Amino acid sequence: MEKYDSRIDIYIGQAADFAQPILKRIRALAHEACPEIIEAMKCGVSFILTIKEPSAVWLLSKTTALLAFGKAH
């Protein structure tokens, strides 16, 4: 599995203008901080996956950009 997923570029490109630079920055910081992460699309949603937990997901709408972190129990 590739570390960078071209579908994420499309996902970011479809975000609201205000959200695009934020999402690009989050993406760059995530790869810088944790080089082993892998990007993926699941059910039409962009995920940042890690070999170790936690993982992150971002959700976009016309007016909102949300970044959430999760950890399995």
Secondary structure as UniProt FT lines:
FT   HELIX           6..13
FT   TURN            17..18
FT   HELIX           19..33
FT   TURN            35..36
FT   STRAND          38..42
FT   TURN            43..44
FT   STRAND          45..49
FT   STRAND          55..60
FT   STRAND          65..70
//
